[in-house]
Amino acid sequence: MRRECGYGCVICGLAFVQYEHFDPPFKEAQKHRPEGIALLCGACHDKKTYGIWSPEKVVAARKNPITFRNGFARDAFDLTAPFCLWLGSSTVENISTIVKTWEGERWFSIEPPEAPEGPVRVSATFFDQVGKPSLTIDVNEWKVFSHHWDTEVEGPKITVRNAPGEIVLELVATPPHGLKLTHLKMLRADLGILIEPTGRVIIKRAGGETILDGCSVDDSDAVFIV
């Protein structure tokens, strides 16, 4: 059902959702069928529940979710300084880039606020183990894509799976100062990044391998240069 709804609200595309039982209505249901349930964000769900929007609006959106028309579901992180990123068992602070290649490409950038009271600006693109994008962050706004086998947003945790039990990304927000990358299987061209359940981080490129485990990195341009 999450896959059929594009992993977000079928009306507005937000990724934090509730389950709307529309056919049959929840109070009348003897059993629940996936095709009779839609994902709605809290605001859209309230509009349906309190009669501001009609059941027909939900039915039409369930048949043609905006998440598929856009290609993604979205929301935004609440991030302010000082910002800390957990890479498995390791922490990163006062860093502008996590991985920088010799060709100049940067993966996962962290920029300071534009104004004194503004947010830290985080941008990144995550890929799965076959090189397809799984999640992007563009100045704190994040998007999860509808082509994956499953994406689940549960509280502050975002989990992307390519198959049953096959987690390619697990990201946990710890507002207002941090993000935790707890699981990652990523391939980008010849760059491979793996975060194991033990917390060990492995960067692979051109036959070489760099490991980070239980470390703290502070005040540097980049954590990895590969």
C-alpha positions as a LaTeX table, in Angstrom:
\begin{tabular}{lrrr}
\hline
Residue & $x$ (\AA) & $y$ (\AA) & $z$ (\AA) \\
\hline
Met1 & 0.00 & 0.00 & 0.00 \\
Arg2 & 2.86 & 2.41 & 0.73 \\
Arg3 & 4.31 & 1.61 & $-2.67$ \\
Glu4 & 0.99 & 2.22 & $-4.44$ \\
Cys5 & 0.73 & 5.62 & $-2.73$ \\
Gly6 & 4.30 & 6.62 & $-3.61$ \\
Tyr7 & 5.45 & 6.69 & 0.04 \\
Gly8 & 3.74 & 9.99 & 0.80 \\
Cys9 & 0.46 & 11.84 & 1.02 \\
Val10 & $-1.42$ & 11.13 & $-2.19$ \\
Ile11 & $-2.83$ & 14.68 & $-2.19$ \\
Cys12 & 0.09 & 16.97 & $-1.24$ \\
Gly13 & 3.17 & 14.70 & $-1.35$ \\
Leu14 & 4.42 & 15.13 & 2.22 \\
Ala15 & 6.21 & 12.06 & 3.55 \\
Phe16 & 4.97 & 12.11 & 7.17 \\
Val17 & 1.66 & 10.31 & 6.83 \\
Gln18 & $-1.29$ & 8.66 & 8.48 \\
Tyr19 & $-3.45$ & 5.83 & 7.16 \\
Glu20 & $-6.87$ & 6.87 & 5.85 \\
His21 & $-9.31$ & 3.95 & 5.64 \\
Phe22 & $-11.83$ & 5.14 & 3.07 \\
Asp23 & $-13.35$ & 1.93 & 1.65 \\
Pro24 & $-14.87$ & 0.87 & 3.92 \\
Pro25 & $-14.60$ & 3.66 & 6.52 \\
Phe26 & $-12.51$ & 2.62 & 9.51 \\
Lys27 & $-15.44$ & 2.39 & 11.97 \\
Glu28 & $-17.36$ & 0.12 & 9.61 \\
Ala29 & $-14.51$ & $-2.17$ & 8.54 \\
Gln30 & $-14.55$ & $-5.87$ & 9.31 \\
Lys31 & $-11.20$ & $-6.19$ & 7.54 \\
His32 & $-8.86$ & $-3.74$ & 5.87 \\
Arg33 & $-7.89$ & $-4.02$ & 2.21 \\
Pro34 & $-4.80$ & $-2.18$ & 0.90 \\
Glu35 & $-6.74$ & $-0.74$ & $-2.03$ \\
Gly36 & $-9.18$ & 0.85 & 0.43 \\
Ile37 & $-6.46$ & 2.69 & 2.35 \\
Ala38 & $-4.60$ & 5.86 & 1.34 \\
Leu39 & $-1.62$ & 7.67 & 2.80 \\
Leu40 & $-2.50$ & 11.22 & 3.90 \\
Cys41 & $-0.44$ & 13.74 & 5.83 \\
Gly42 & $-1.92$ & 14.97 & 9.12 \\
Ala43 & $-3.35$ & 18.17 & 7.62 \\
Cys44 & $-4.98$ & 16.43 & 4.65 \\
His45 & $-6.26$ & 13.64 & 6.91 \\
Asp46 & $-7.92$ & 16.19 & 9.20 \\
Lys47 & $-9.59$ & 17.91 & 6.25 \\
Lys48 & $-11.07$ & 14.56 & 5.17 \\
Thr49 & $-12.04$ & 13.54 & 8.72 \\
Tyr50 & $-13.81$ & 16.82 & 9.52 \\
Gly51 & $-15.66$ & 16.97 & 6.21 \\
Ile52 & $-13.74$ & 19.84 & 4.64 \\
Trp53 & $-12.72$ & 17.50 & 1.83 \\
Ser54 & $-14.98$ & 14.85 & 0.32 \\
Pro55 & $-14.31$ & 11.11 & 0.27 \\
Glu56 & $-14.31$ & 11.39 & $-3.54$ \\
Lys57 & $-11.25$ & 13.66 & $-3.37$ \\
Val58 & $-9.30$ & 10.97 & $-1.51$ \\
Val59 & $-10.48$ & 8.24 & $-3.90$ \\
Ala60 & $-9.36$ & 10.28 & $-6.93$ \\
Ala61 & $-5.96$ & 11.04 & $-5.37$ \\
Arg62 & $-5.47$ & 7.38 & $-4.41$ \\
Lys63 & $-5.88$ & 6.47 & $-8.09$ \\
Asn64 & $-3.44$ & 9.16 & $-9.25$ \\
Pro65 & $-1.10$ & 10.10 & $-6.36$ \\
Ile66 & 0.82 & 13.35 & $-6.66$ \\
Thr67 & 3.89 & 11.46 & $-5.42$ \\
Phe68 & 4.06 & 9.59 & $-8.74$ \\
Arg69 & 3.45 & 12.73 & $-10.77$ \\
Asn70 & 6.33 & 14.40 & $-8.90$ \\
Gly71 & 8.40 & 11.20 & $-8.62$ \\
Phe72 & 8.99 & 11.59 & $-4.89$ \\
Ala73 & 7.59 & 12.28 & $-1.41$ \\
Arg74 & 9.15 & 15.11 & 0.56 \\
Asp75 & 9.63 & 16.92 & 3.86 \\
Ala76 & 12.35 & 18.94 & 5.61 \\
Phe77 & 14.79 & 18.56 & 8.50 \\
Asp78 & 14.98 & 20.96 & 11.44 \\
Leu79 & 18.74 & 21.63 & 11.69 \\
Thr80 & 20.52 & 24.41 & 13.56 \\
Ala81 & 24.11 & 24.96 & 14.68 \\
Pro82 & 26.09 & 23.33 & 16.14 \\
Phe83 & 25.46 & 20.46 & 13.72 \\
Cys84 & 26.67 & 16.89 & 14.32 \\
Leu85 & 26.50 & 13.99 & 11.88 \\
Trp86 & 26.79 & 10.39 & 13.08 \\
Leu87 & 28.30 & 8.04 & 10.52 \\
Gly88 & 27.59 & 4.72 & 12.14 \\
Ser89 & 29.62 & 4.69 & 15.37 \\
Ser90 & 31.62 & 7.81 & 14.44 \\
Thr91 & 30.79 & 11.50 & 14.81 \\
Val92 & 31.55 & 14.40 & 12.49 \\
Glu93 & 31.44 & 18.08 & 13.51 \\
Asn94 & 32.64 & 21.33 & 11.91 \\
Ile95 & 33.13 & 19.59 & 8.56 \\
Ser96 & 32.16 & 21.02 & 5.17 \\
Thr97 & 32.15 & 17.73 & 3.22 \\
Ile98 & 32.00 & 14.05 & 4.12 \\
Val99 & 33.58 & 12.63 & 0.96 \\
Lys100 & 35.63 & 14.60 & $-1.58$ \\
Thr101 & 37.09 & 12.97 & $-4.67$ \\
Trp102 & 40.32 & 13.97 & $-6.36$ \\
Glu103 & 38.19 & 15.10 & $-9.33$ \\
Gly104 & 36.53 & 17.69 & $-7.11$ \\
Glu105 & 33.14 & 16.00 & $-6.59$ \\
Arg106 & 31.75 & 16.43 & $-3.07$ \\
Trp107 & 29.26 & 14.11 & $-1.38$ \\
Phe108 & 27.25 & 15.35 & 1.60 \\
Ser109 & 27.99 & 19.03 & 2.09 \\
Ile110 & 27.34 & 21.05 & 5.24 \\
Glu111 & 27.21 & 24.83 & 4.93 \\
Pro112 & 26.86 & 27.38 & 7.74 \\
Pro113 & 23.67 & 29.42 & 8.19 \\
Glu114 & 23.12 & 32.33 & 5.83 \\
Ala115 & 21.87 & 34.44 & 8.77 \\
Pro116 & 22.88 & 34.27 & 12.46 \\
Glu117 & 19.62 & 32.62 & 13.53 \\
Gly118 & 19.15 & 30.61 & 10.34 \\
Pro119 & 19.44 & 26.84 & 9.80 \\
Val120 & 22.56 & 24.88 & 8.98 \\
Arg121 & 22.33 & 23.97 & 5.28 \\
Val122 & 22.78 & 20.27 & 4.54 \\
Ser123 & 22.73 & 18.83 & 1.01 \\
Ala124 & 23.40 & 15.28 & $-0.18$ \\
Thr125 & 22.37 & 12.62 & $-2.66$ \\
Phe126 & 22.25 & 9.00 & $-1.58$ \\
Phe127 & 22.34 & 6.14 & $-4.07$ \\
Asp128 & 21.52 & 2.47 & $-3.58$ \\
Gln129 & 23.87 & $-0.44$ & $-4.25$ \\
Val130 & 23.11 & $-0.37$ & $-8.00$ \\
Gly131 & 23.55 & 3.37 & $-8.39$ \\
Lys132 & 19.92 & 4.57 & $-8.36$ \\
Pro133 & 19.14 & 7.63 & $-6.20$ \\
Ser134 & 17.35 & 6.65 & $-2.98$ \\
Leu135 & 17.12 & 9.99 & $-1.15$ \\
Thr136 & 18.24 & 13.55 & $-1.77$ \\
Ile137 & 18.68 & 16.44 & 0.64 \\
Asp138 & 18.65 & 19.91 & $-0.90$ \\
Val139 & 19.32 & 22.59 & 1.72 \\
Asn140 & 17.53 & 20.49 & 4.40 \\
Glu141 & 14.52 & 19.55 & 2.23 \\
Trp142 & 14.57 & 15.81 & 1.63 \\
Lys143 & 12.93 & 13.66 & $-1.03$ \\
Val144 & 12.43 & 9.89 & $-1.22$ \\
Phe145 & 11.78 & 8.39 & $-4.64$ \\
Ser146 & 8.82 & 6.30 & $-5.72$ \\
His147 & 10.81 & 3.67 & $-7.65$ \\
His148 & 12.08 & 1.79 & $-4.59$ \\
Trp149 & 10.60 & $-1.44$ & $-3.29$ \\
Asp150 & 9.65 & 0.23 & $-0.01$ \\
Thr151 & 10.23 & 3.45 & 1.90 \\
Glu152 & 9.01 & 3.83 & 5.48 \\
Val153 & 8.98 & 7.04 & 7.49 \\
Glu154 & 8.41 & 6.23 & 11.16 \\
Gly155 & 8.84 & 9.19 & 13.52 \\
Pro156 & 12.33 & 10.63 & 12.94 \\
Lys157 & 13.57 & 7.53 & 11.06 \\
Ile158 & 13.59 & 7.12 & 7.27 \\
Thr159 & 14.20 & 3.58 & 5.95 \\
Val160 & 14.63 & 2.70 & 2.27 \\
Arg161 & 14.55 & $-0.95$ & 1.18 \\
Asn162 & 15.24 & $-2.55$ & $-2.20$ \\
Ala163 & 13.75 & $-5.92$ & $-1.20$ \\
Pro164 & 12.40 & $-7.61$ & 1.93 \\
Gly165 & 15.04 & $-7.12$ & 4.63 \\
Glu166 & 17.37 & $-5.33$ & 2.18 \\
Ile167 & 17.95 & $-1.91$ & 3.75 \\
Val168 & 19.96 & 0.45 & 1.54 \\
Leu169 & 19.50 & 3.54 & 3.71 \\
Glu170 & 18.49 & 4.24 & 7.29 \\
Leu171 & 18.63 & 7.87 & 8.41 \\
Val172 & 17.49 & 9.19 & 11.79 \\
Ala173 & 16.90 & 12.87 & 12.54 \\
Thr174 & 17.92 & 14.10 & 15.99 \\
Pro175 & 16.64 & 17.70 & 15.93 \\
Pro176 & 17.67 & 20.37 & 16.19 \\
His177 & 21.39 & 19.62 & 15.89 \\
Gly178 & 21.96 & 16.31 & 14.18 \\
Leu179 & 21.42 & 13.47 & 11.75 \\
Lys180 & 22.39 & 9.82 & 12.21 \\
Leu181 & 23.28 & 7.59 & 9.28 \\
Thr182 & 22.79 & 4.17 & 10.85 \\
His183 & 22.74 & 1.99 & 7.73 \\
Leu184 & 23.93 & 2.58 & 4.16 \\
Lys185 & 24.69 & 0.50 & 1.08 \\
Met186 & 25.63 & 2.98 & $-1.61$ \\
Leu187 & 27.32 & 2.88 & $-5.00$ \\
Arg188 & 28.04 & 6.03 & $-7.01$ \\
Ala189 & 30.06 & 5.33 & $-10.16$ \\
Asp190 & 33.20 & 3.64 & $-8.72$ \\
Leu191 & 32.66 & 5.00 & $-5.20$ \\
Gly192 & 31.15 & 2.57 & $-2.69$ \\
Ile193 & 30.06 & 3.56 & 0.81 \\
Leu194 & 28.94 & 1.00 & 3.38 \\
Ile195 & 27.75 & 1.64 & 6.94 \\
Glu196 & 27.41 & $-1.69$ & 8.71 \\
Pro197 & 24.97 & $-2.47$ & 11.56 \\
Thr198 & 28.02 & $-2.56$ & 13.86 \\
Gly199 & 28.65 & 1.12 & 13.07 \\
Arg200 & 31.75 & 0.59 & 10.94 \\
Val201 & 32.03 & 2.82 & 7.84 \\
Ile202 & 33.81 & 1.46 & 4.76 \\
Ile203 & 34.69 & 3.64 & 1.74 \\
Lys204 & 35.79 & 1.75 & $-1.38$ \\
Arg205 & 37.22 & 3.23 & $-4.56$ \\
Ala206 & 39.62 & 2.03 & $-7.26$ \\
Gly207 & 40.53 & $-1.09$ & $-5.34$ \\
Gly208 & 41.34 & 0.84 & $-2.16$ \\
Glu209 & 39.48 & 0.79 & 1.13 \\
Thr210 & 39.22 & 3.25 & 4.03 \\
Ile211 & 37.59 & 2.33 & 7.34 \\
Leu212 & 36.17 & 4.59 & 10.05 \\
Asp213 & 35.05 & 2.97 & 13.30 \\
Gly214 & 34.29 & 4.64 & 16.63 \\
Cys215 & 36.09 & 7.85 & 15.65 \\
Ser216 & 35.46 & 11.55 & 16.12 \\
Val217 & 36.34 & 13.96 & 13.30 \\
Asp218 & 36.28 & 17.70 & 13.98 \\
Asp219 & 37.22 & 20.92 & 12.17 \\
Ser220 & 38.29 & 19.69 & 8.74 \\
Asp221 & 37.45 & 20.30 & 5.08 \\
Ala222 & 36.55 & 16.67 & 4.44 \\
Val223 & 36.36 & 13.36 & 6.32 \\
Phe224 & 37.39 & 11.23 & 3.33 \\
Ile225 & 39.42 & 12.24 & 0.27 \\
Val226 & 39.31 & 9.45 & $-2.31$ \\
\hline
\end{tabular}
